[in-house]
Amino acid sequence: MPAAAAPIISLVQKLVLYETRARYFLVGSNHAETKYRVLKIDRTEPKDLVIIDDRHVYTQQEVRELLGRLDLGNRTKMGQKGSSGLFRAVSAFGVVGFVRFLEGYYIVLITKRRKMADIGGHAIYKIEDTNMIYIPNDSVRITHPDEARYLRIFQNVDLSSNFYFSYSYDLSHSLQYNLTVLRMPLEMLKSETTQTRQESFDIFEDEGLITQGRSGVFGICSEPYMKYVWNGELLDIIKNTVHRDWLLYIIHGFCGQSKLLIYGRPVYVTLIARRSSKFAGTRFLKRGANCEGDVANEVETEQILCDASVMSFTAGSYSSYVQVRGSVPLYWSQDISTMMPKPPITLDQADPFAHVAALHFDQMLQRFGSPIIILNLVKEREKRKHERILSEELVAAVTYLNQFLPPEHTIIYIPWDMAKYTKSKLCNVLDRLNVIAESVVKKTGFFVNRPDSYCSILRPDEKWNELGGCVIPTGRLQTGVLRTNCVDCLDRTNTAQFMVGKCALAYQLYSLGLIDKPNLQFDTDAVRLFEELYEDHGDTLSLQYGGSQLVHRVKTYRKIAPWTQHSKDIMQTLSRYYSNAFSDADRQDSINLFLGVFHPTEGKPHLWELPTDFYLHHKNTMRLLATRRSYTYWWTPEVIKYLPLPYDEVICAANLKKLIVKKFHKYEEEIDIHNEFFRPHELSSFDDTFCLAMTSSARDFMPKTVGIDPSPFTVRKPDETGKSVLGNKSNREEAVLQRKTAASAPPPPSEEAASSSSEDDSGTDREDEGSVSQRSTPVKMTDTGDSAKVTENVVQPMKEVYGINLSEGLSEEDLSIYLRFEQLGQSQHRQDKSSQQFCSRCPDGVIKLGPQRQGTYQKPLVRILVVLVFLPRLGSMCTPMEKSSVYSYLYKHPSQLSHKTTSMKFSPQE
């Protein structure tokens, strides 16, 4: 059996920073705390960073002995017991990086994290809190008056807001890339292992691997795609000094995960958005592209579908689809000094040979392959030229570039004035978008790691046979990508991406054998769950770039949004305008400092003294570029050779150099994702095990009544859902109440409809910037006086809950069975009338089962409830003993039942 490949899990997941007067000792361990690494950081250098990594893997006993010797050697007096020479400064979960302004270096540590998603057992965490520690000792510190201001600007980038990392999964790459790397041929893995051993200083690396033979497993670690890494500059100074386990790369954007329950089969839907760190900034201050082809507000969105019943990458079923948004790749900007809501669009530089667009599309061909599809949503007809300026220039650029490309790999341009169609009463915006989405997905295909199911081969679907992409023996590959843009790439773009994602989701579900046709309709639990994910995704990206949440949502374009949504749209527009006018400049300075675009230097102007940051982002303005590309052969030669496959995923010498391949024992901790996920070595608690509270289609969207098809692909009316459809999100106060009453009985459909309409009318779908949409049962709020109280939940009738009505009475056959076994029931189950009863009656007539005392009726309580409720319907399915036992109890306690639950009467003679 050939050796398998697995991602390498970082050995540094828990950190403790120890402090002495002259050194910092950073001790990192794996989660099981069986393997350790140690970094020594010098504190006597006022401005330089001196880090020593011996690259040795310590055991727990060795680390204790090392720390003991350090403690003993750093005490003020030899043999003194009262004072310690080694202090524990802080505990952490990872190193964000090192940064220096005008004084010495700081170390930024992750002190709090929260699990956000799980992909094949690989956990994805969100940074919740960080700690920034100054390294040099106070005795050698050289103070500078502007240091504190730079520190405040740097900390304006809130690392606790939508920054994500993983110890074992490369978030900067797509799932298709990560799984393609794991499927590399065995011969190439062996050759890469030999090269890695020659260049490695790792201890224990070669021990026992030659004799193990088949039990060895190849561990693979890929080089991150630095375009989507946000702490690359902070780690650059130690990149070549320390072991790779210390390097924890973080991305910025969005990560959300929901569970789609299909008749008990769990399917995870994950949405990951990676924001580019190149030419990054705020709305009006970053428009268009820079001289290197990087565009503003560039975000790569990936939707991942996986069967959660199987965790392994090799044995599980996984599918993904990637699409991109980004500003129009031209030299253009908007002047915000005029204080206008829509500043005029100006083209800053003439680019007749589409040089910047060529660089941008060359990057896309290298990462995604062909075809590149542009969906341009800007306005085309205007009384005064505004957005149309961008459309005309983009058409000219694409036309020029296409004349040199091979015909089968040309860039596809789709212009569609979405605003015009929205205003028209005759056109349905989403229907037109659905047609575009179908054509796009058919051209690009999607990724799935398993071959077509046998049923698809026997009964092929017409749409499935027309699907594009690349078909390989192990599944399908997505080739090419959709690039969507409007002016801001926020509201219109998010709706268009949702429609394309919805279409792709149908194909993904079909490929995994979960639906019989690749079609999904609105008003189903699956689409509502997916829409909620995309709205959270759009709100988050809009806050990062535009300063407010989405103004126009999917419901707006479906024209089912409540009338109160208009006032919220106005508030979001005002919030966006205020942010753009007053706070965006400070945010832009913080981003420039965090990403290393600006480096503070003694004797040069400070960041806040610069009139513009144009020269920081456009490097050709400061110096002439060494090489100049051809105006006709504008692509990279290696890229065009492998199209339609993306060059980054092709197995070639250049790409193999980006991989770190190492051979491990079969059960080595660095590649054992089973132990990493389930953690059998530690005492676990429910809070830690179930810390990931994701949306579930069964709990949050499926109807709470029996008799309705529980399939998440069934079209439902708004009053049939388990969640308010028109209301969008809840504010903080309602979220607390929802969590407290999540286990309570849901209201009947009529109450839900009234509740949802009252929420919409009162504006309770108001969004909070720091909260995520809650996943619990809506609670009806009534204002009484100064405070809002929760009304009592109305209990549903038996017919709604269980599908039957006990007031219909018992049949003669059931009554005869009761009379036959009544005496037997009395003799076998004698009860004391004064004892605690196991059945009680609520004021509204619903039977409740309570705790029973030893010696009372010993049948399982759940079974009793089933027999009691379903007895008239089940008939012969129940045993005579069960029927007689229940009838005996009802005979002895007729007062426990009211006319609402049954009409069965008993006389003393009976």
N, C-alpha and C positions, 0 to 999 in steps of 0.2 A: 504494500500500500504506500503510495508516495506521500511525502511529507506535506502537510497542509501549511497555509499561511494565515496569520492572524495579526491584527494591529497590536503594536507595542503599547503597553499601559505604563504611564509614567510612575517612577518609584517615589516621586516627591509629591505627596498629596496632603500631608500634615507637616506644618513647620512650627518650630519654636525658635525664637530669637533670644540668645543669651548675650549678656553684656558684661564686659569688663572695662577698665579705664582705657585700655589701649586697643581692644579688639571687640568686634561683634562676631559671634559664632552662630551661624544659621544652620540648624539641624533639621533636615527633612527626612520623612519616612513614608513608606507606603501605608495604605489604610490598615493593614493588619499589624503594622509596627514590628515587622520582622526584619526589614532591610532599611538601612539608614545611609544618608550622605551628609557630609559636613562641608560648609563653606566658611572660610575665615576672611573677615573684612577688616582692613586696617583703619583705625580711627585717628592715627597720628598725622595723616596727610591732610592739610587744610583744603586742597582743591583737586587732588587727584584721587581716583578710585583704584584701590589696590585690593584685588580679590584673589584668593588662593583656593583652588579646588584640587584635592589630591586624587579625585576620581575613584576613591576606594569605597566599596560597599561594606558597611559595618553591620554587625549584629547588634541586638539590643544590649547585650552584656558589654560589648566593646565600647558602645557609646556611653554607657553609664560609667565605665572606668575612665574614659577620656574626659568626660565632664567632671568627674571627681578629681582628677589630676589638675584640671584647669582651675577648679575651685580652690584646691589646696595651694596651688602655685601663685594665685592672685590675691591671697589674703595679706593684710597689711603687716602682720607679724606671723612668723612661722609657728605653727602649732596652735594658733589662736582659734577658739571654737565659737566665740560669740558672734563674730561678723563673717559674712560670706564674701568671697572674692568673685563669685560668678552670680549674676542676677538674671532672672528670667524676665525679659522685657515684654514680649508679646507672643501670642499664639496666632497662627495664620493658616491659610489653605493654599497659598500660592504667591508668587512674586510677579507683580505687574511690571516692574522695571526700576531703573535708576535714572535720576534726572538731576541736572545741575543748572543753576541760574547764574548768579554772580559770586556766590560763596562756594561751599562744598556740596557734595552729593547728598541726595535724599534717596531712601529706599521706600518703594510703595508696595505694601502688602495687602492681600485680600484677607480680611478678618471675619467676614460673614458671607455665606453663600446660601443659595436656595435652588433645589432641583426643579428644573422647568420641563424637561422632556427626557425620554428614554428611547434610544434607537438601537435595537439589537443588543440590549444590555449595556450600552454605553451611555452613561449619564451626561446630560448637558445642564450646567449650572449657570445661574444668574448671580452676578456680584451684588451683594446687599450692602456691604460696608467695606471701607478700606482704611488703612492707617499709613501715614506718611511720616517717616522717622529720619531725622537729620543724623548723618553718620559721623562727621568729625567731632572730636571731643571739644568741650568748651574752652579748654586751655590753649588749643591751637586754632580756634575759630577766628577768622578775619571777617569782621562784620562789614556789611555794605548797606547804605540807607535805602536802596531800592529793592533789596531782597524780599522784604515782606510783601511788596506790591506784586512782584512776579509770582510769589507763592499763592496769593489770593487769586490771581488770574488763572493759574494752573488748576487750582482746586475748583474753579467755576465749571470745569468739565465734571459733571456728576457721574462718577464711575458706578454708582448704585442704580443708575437709570439705563437699563437695556444694554448692558455689556455682558457677554456670555463667554464661557470657556468649557473645555472638556479635557479630561486627563488621557483619554484613549481614542477619541474620535476627532478627526481633523475638520473643524467647522469652517475653515476657509475654502474647502473644496466641496464639490457636490457629492451626493451619494454614489452617482455613477462613476466618478473618478475614484472614490475610495474603494469601491468593490471591484473595479477594473484592475486596480493595483494588486488586490489580493488574489486575482485570478491569473497572475503572471505565470508563464511556463516555468517548470521546475529547473531547467538547465540555467535559465537566466538568474534565478534566485541563488543557485549554487555559486555562480560566478561572482555575483554581487556580494555574497557572504565572504568569499575569499578576499575581496578587496577591502571589505569593512574590517576584517580581522587584522590586516596588515597596517591599517591606519588607526586602529583603536588602541586605547590605553586601558580598557576595562579589565578589571581583575575577574577571575572565575569564568571568563568568556569561553575559553577553549576546553574547560574541564569536562571530561566524560562525553563530549558530543560525538567523537569518532566511534566510540564503542556502542553508542546508543542506536545508531543506524536509523531504523524506521520510526523510532519513537520521537525523533526530533521534529520540531515545528519551527518554521521560518517566521520570525517576527519582522514586520515591515513598518517603518515610520517614514512618512513622506514629508517633503519640505513644504511648508505652508505657502499658499498663494498670498504674497505680501500685500497685494492691492486691497484685500479685505481684512488685513490685520491692523489693529489700531495701536498696539503697543510695540510695534516693530522698532521704532526709533528708541524707545526706552530700554529695549533689550539688546540693542545693537552693540553697546559697549562691552557686554559680557558674552556675546554670542560665541566668540572664538576662544573664550577662556574657560568656561564651565561646561559640565556635562549637559547633554540635551535634556535630561530630566528636569533641570532647573528652569528651562524655557517654557513658559506657559503663555501661549498666544491667545489673545482675546479678540472677539469680533463685536461690532456694534450694529444694532438694528432691532430685530424682533425674533422671538422664539415662542411658539405656542403649540400645544398638543391637546387633542381631544380624542375621546374614545367613541367609536361607532360600533354599537352592539347589534349584530345581525343574527337574530335568533340564538343569542347566547355566545356567538363567536366574536371575540373582541378584535377590532381592527383599529389601529392607531393612525390618526391623521395628524401629521406634523407640518407646521409651516415655519420655515426659517428664512429670515431676510438678512442679507449681508450688505451693510452700507460700505461703499468704497471710502478708503482713507485718502485717496488722491483727489485733489481739487475739492476737498470737503469744506462745507460751510453752511451759511444760512441763506434764506430764500433770495433776497434781492442782491446780496453781496456776492453770491456765486451763481453765475449764469453761464450757459454755453460750455465751452471747453477751453483747456489750456493748450500750450504749444506741444505737449506730449500726447495729446489725444484723450486725456482723462476728462470726463464730463462731470458737471455738477449734479448732485442728488442722484448719483448712480447707485442703484440697489438691485441686487440679484435675489430673487424670490424663488424658493424651492419648496414644493409640496411633496411630502414623503408619505407613502401609504405602506403599512406593514401589518402582517398577520401577527398579532400579539401572542397568539397561542404557542408560537415557536420563536425562541429568542435568537438563535444563532444566525450569523450572516451567511454561513454555508448551507444550513438546512432550512432557513426561513424564507418567506416570500416577501420581497421588497420591490417597491416601484417608486419612481420619482419623476417630477416634471419641473423644468426650470424655465423662468422667463425673467426679463430684465426691464427696468425702467431707467430713464436718464434724460437729462436736458438735451436739447437739440445740439448736435456736435458742430457748432459754428462759433466764430468770435462775435458774441453779442452780449449786451448788458442792458440794464435799466437804471436810470438815475433816480435815486430816492430822495435827493435833496429838494425836489419840488413839492414834497409832501402830498402827492396825489395817490389815490387808491390804486390806480393802474398807471404807473409811470410809462412813458413812451419807450418802445423797444428800439435800440440803436445797434447797428452793425459796426463793431469797433475796427475791424481790419478787413481789407479786401483779400479774398482767398480764391482766386479764379481757378486754381488747380486742385481745390478741395484738399489741401494738405492735411489740415487737422482732422477732417472727416476720414481721410484715408488711414491715418494713424489709429483712429478709434475703431474703425471696422476691421483693421488688421488684427487688433487685440481680440476682437470678438470672434473672428475666424479661427484664431489660435486656440481660444478657450472652448468655443461651442461648435465649431465646424460650420457647414453650410446646409441649408440656406439661412441667411440673415434676413428676417422679415421685420420691416419697420411699419408699425401702426401709428400713424400721425393723426392725432385727435384735435389739432388746433383749428381755429376758424379759418374758412376759406373765402367767405363773402362778408365784407364789412363795409360800412359807409366810409369809415376812415381807416386807412391801413394801420393795423396794429399787429395782430397775430399772423396775418397773412404774409408779412415780411419774412417770417421764419419758414413758412411753407414753401414760398418761392425759392428761397436760397437752398433749402434742403433738397427740393426736387432737382435743382441744377447740380448740386453736389453728387447726388446718387446717380443721375444720368451720366455725368462725366466719369465716375468711377466704374460704372457697369460696362462701359464700352471696351475696357481692357481685360475684364474678367472672362473666363470661359463661360459660355452660355448656360451650362448646367449649374454654375455656382454664383450666378448674379444675385445682387441684393434685390429683394422683393419689397416694393414700396406700396403701401395701402393708405391712401388719404381718406379720412372720414370726419366730416365736420359734426362732432357729437353734439355741440351746443345747438346747432341748427335743428337737428332731428329731435332734440329734447323739447324745443319750443313748439314743434309741429304736433297738432292733435291727431293727425292721420297716421303718423308713424310710431311704431313701437321700438324704442331705443334698444331694449335688451334682445328683441327678436333679431334685429339687424346685427347686433354684436354676437349673437349666437351663431349666425351664419359665418361671420368672419372667424370666430373661434374654431368652428368645425374645419374650415379650410386650412387654418394655421396648424392645428394639431395633426391633421392628415399629412402635412408637409414635413413637420419636424419629428413626428413620432414621440415616444417617451421611453423611459428606461424601466425595464423589469428584469429581475435576475433569474427568471425561470422560463422555460420554453412554453409555447402555447399549449393550453390544456387540450386534452383529447376531445372533449365535447366541442371545442371551438373548431377542431379539425373536421369532426363529423358534421357539424351544423354551422358552417362558417357564416358570419354576418357580412352583409355587403359593405358596410362601413369599415369593418375590420380588415377586409381584403384590400381596401384602398389606403390603408395606413402607411405612412412613410417611416423614416428612420432607417436604422440598420438592423437587420435580423441576423443574429449569431446563434450558434448551437445552444448556448446557455441562456438565451433570452433575447431582449431587444435593447438597442441603444438609441438615445435621442441624438440626432444630428441636426445642428442648427438651433436657432432660438428666436423667440419673438421679442422685439424691442419696442416698448410702448412709450409714447411721450405725448404730453400736452405742453402748455407753457410752464406750469409749476410742477408737473408730474405728481399731482396729489389726488384730487377728487375724481376727475374723469379717468385718469390712469388707473386708479384703484378699482373702479367699477369695471373697466375693460379687462383688467387682469383677473378679477373675480370670475367674469364670464368665461375667459379662456381656461382658468383653473377648474371651473365647474365642468367644462367639456372634457378636459384632460382627466379629471377625477372619474368620470364615467368610464373612460377607456381603461384606467388603472383598475377599477373595481371589476371590470369585465375580464381583464387579463389574469386576475387572481381567482377567477371563478366564483365571484360573489354575486353577480347579476347576470341575467341571461341575454341582455342587449346593452350595448354601450350608450345608454341614454339615461339622463337624470332630469326630473322635472322639479319645478319650483314647488314650494309648500310641502315638501317632504322633510322628514326629520334629518336626513343626511345633508340636504342642501341648506337647511336652516343652521345646522351645526357648522357647516363649511362657511356659510355667510358670516356667522359670528366670528369665526377665526379671522376671516379677511377684513372685517371691520376693525377688530382689535389691531390687526397688522397695519391697516391704513391709518388709524388714529395715531399709532406710535410713530410711524414714519413722518406723518404730517406734523406732529409736535416737534420732532427733531429738526426738520427743515423749515417749516413754515411758522412754527410758534403757536399753533392751535390744532385742534382736532379736525377731522373731516367736516366740510360744510355740506357737501352733497354725497349721499350714500346710495346703496343699492335700492333701498326702499324709495328714495327720492325719484330715481329713474323708473322704478316700477309704478310710481304714482300711487303708492299705498301708505305713504308717510302721513302721520296725523297732522292736523292743522297747526298744532303747537310746535311742530318741527321748524316752521318758518321763523319763529322768534328765536329758536336756538341757533338757526343758521345765521341770523343777524348777529347774535352774540359771538359766535365763532369767527365771523368775518371781522368784527371789531377787535376781538382778541388777537387775531392774526395781524391786523393793521397796526395795533399798538406794539406788538412784539417786533414787527419789521421796522417800525419807526424809532423805537427807543432802546431796545435791548439787544438787537441783532449784532450791533457793532462790538459790544463786549463779548458776546458769545463767539463771534468770529475770531477775536483776539485769543480767547481761551483755546479754541480748536487749533489755531496756528501754533501756539506754544506747546500744546500737548502732543501734536503730531510731529513736532520738530521742524516745521516749516520755517519758523523763526528761532534763531539761537541767540540768546542775550550775550553780548560781547562788551567788554570794558572799552570805553572810548568811542563806541558807536551809538547811533540813536536808539532810544528805547522803543519797545513795541508800541506804546501809546503815543509816541511822537511821530510815527510814520503817517503820512497823509493817505496812503493807500497800501494795500498788500498785493497789488498787481504784479510787482516785480518779484515777489516771493514765490508766486505760483507759476509765473512764466519765466523759465530759466533762460530762454533765448534773448530776453531783454538785457540780461547782465553779461552774457558772453555769447560768442558765436558757437553754434553747434558744430562738432567735429565732422559729422557725416550728414549728408543731405540725400534724401531719398529721391528716386526717380519719379517723374511726374506721370509716367505711364505704367511701369511695373511697380506699383505702389505697395504691394504685399511682400511679406517675408517668403522667400523661395521655398523653404522647408514646409511652410504652412500649406501652400497651394498644392503641394505634391500629394498630400494625404487626404485631401478633401474627398467626400463630405465628412470624414471623421475629424474630430478636433485634434490638433497636433499635440496638445498637452496630454492626451490619453493614449497616444501611439507609443508602442514599445520600441524605443530607439535608444541609441547611446546617450544622447543629450538628456533624455528624460530619466534614464536609469541612474544618472549621476545625482539626481534630486532625491533618490531613495536611500534610506539606511536599512540594510537587511542584515539580520542577525539570527543565528540558529539557537534555539532554546531547547531545554528538556520539555517533554510533553506536558508536565504539570507545573512548569515554572510560573511564578506569580506574575511575571511581566506579560504573559500572553493568555492567562487563564481568566477569561471574561466571566465564566460561571462563578468562580469564587469572588471576583470583583463585584458582581451584581448581587449575589445572595449573601455573601459575607458570613459563612458559617463559623468563622473564627471569633466572632464577637457576640456579645449579648445584645440582641436587638429588641426594640420596643415598637409598639404599633405606631407611635407618632413618627418614628423615623422610617419605618417600612412603608407606611402609607402617607408620606409627606407630600407626594405629588397628587394634588386634588384636581384632576382634569375634568373638563366637561364630558358628560356621558349622554349619548342620544337616548338611552333607555330611561335615565333618571330625569333629564332636563327637558326633553322634547316629546317623548312617547306619551300617549294618553294614559291617564291613571285609571281608566275604566276597562272592564272586560267586555269582549264582544266586538272590539275594533282590532283590525289587523295590526299586530305589533311591529311589522316590518318597517325599517327606517326609509324604505323607498315607496311607501304608500302616500299618496296625496291626501292632505288633511285640510279641513277648514280651520280658520284661526281659533274657533272656540273648542276645537278638538285637541289642541296641543296641550302639553303639560307646562308650557311656558308662554308668557305673553309674547305674541308675534309682533305687534305694532310697537310696543315699548322696546327701547333699545338696551339701556343699561340702568342700573340703580345707583343712587348715591350712597355715601358711606353709612348714613343712619339706617337706611333700609337694608343695607347689606348685613349690618349687625343683627337686625331683627330677622332677616331671612335665615341666617345661620342658626339662630336660636330655634326657629320654628320649622327647620328643614324636615324634621321627622314627623311633623304633625300631619293629620289627614288633609288632603287637598280639597278645595271647594268643588262643588259640582260644576259642570260646564257652563251653566248659566251664570254662576257666580264668577267664574274665571273670565267670561266675556265682559261682565260688568267691571270686574277688577282691572282688566287690561284697558278698557276704555277710560275708566276714571284715572288710571295712571297716565295715560296719554294726554288727557285733558288737563291734568294738573301739572304736567311737565316733570314727572318723576323719572323720565328717561334721561335726565340731565347727567352729563358725564363728568367724572372726576379725573383729573390728569394723573394722579398717582395710583389709581385703582384699576383693576381689571374687571371685566364683566363677571358678575356673580353667577354661580351655578346652583341655584336653589329655588324653591317654590315661591312664587310671588305672594306677598302679603298685602292684604287690603288695609289701607291706612284711612283713619277718620280723624279729623281735627276736632278736638273737644277742649276748648279753652286754649291754654298756652302750649300744651304738649299734645303730641300725637300718640294715640293708643292703638294697639293691635286688636282688631275685632276677633271674636271667637270664631274659629273655623266651623263652618256649617257641615255637619256630617252627612255624607251621601246616603241615599236610600239603598236598601239591599239590592234592588234591581240594577242600579247603576254600578255597584261594586262587584257583585257576584253573578249577575246575569239572571237571577231568579228572584221570586218574591215569595216569602214564607207565608204570606197571608192567604195563599191559594189553598192551604190546608193539606191534610194527609190523605192518601188513598186508602181504600178499605183493606187492601192487602197489607199495607204498612201497619195499619191499626190492628189487624189480626195478629201480626207478628209481635206487636207490642203486648197484646193481651196474653199471648202464649208464653212469652218469656218474662212476664212481669214478676212473677213469683221468684223465678231463678235469679233475676237481677237484684231483687231485694235481699235474698239470702247471701249473695256473693259480695255485695257492696253496701254493707250497712254503714250508715253515717249518723253521726251525732248532730242533732239539729242545732245545738249550741256551738258546734265547732265552726272553724273558719271555712266558709264556703268557697269553692273554687270558681263559682260563676256568679256574677253580679249584674245588675241591670242599671243602665244609664237612664237619665230622665227621658231621653228621646227614644228609648226602646232598643238600643243596640246592646247585644250581649257582649260582655267583657270577661275574659278569663283571667283570674287572679292566681296568686300562689296558693298551693294546697298544703295541708298539714299531713304529716306522716300517718298512714292508716286510712286516709280517704281514697277517693277514686284514683287508681294508679294508671289509667290509660294515658298514652301521650296526648298532651293537650292540643297539639296541632291536629292530630287525627280526630280528636273529639270535635273540633271546630269544623273540619271538613265534613264529618258525618252529619253534624247538626245542621249545617247550612245547605249542603247539597243533597240531603236525604230524599226530598220529594223528587228530585231529578235523577239521581243515580239508580234508585230502585234496587235491582238485584245485585249491583256492584258492591254493596256493603254486606258484610257478614251479618247473619241474624243476631249474633252476640252483640255486635256494635249497636244495632238498631234497638235491641231490647234494653241495653244499658242506658242509652240516651232517653228512651221513652220512660224508663223507670225513674230516671231523675226528673223528667218533666212532670211525671205524675205526682211525685213527692213535693215538688216545688213549682206549682203552677203560677204562683205569684211572681216568679222571676221573668215571666214572659208577658208582654203586653199585646194589645190588639194590633200594634204596628208590625209585629214580627210574625205572629201566627194567630189563627182563629181556632186552634184546637182547644176544646173544652173538656174538662174532666169532672165527673160527678163522684160523690162519695161512694156510690154503689160500684163504680168501676174500680 
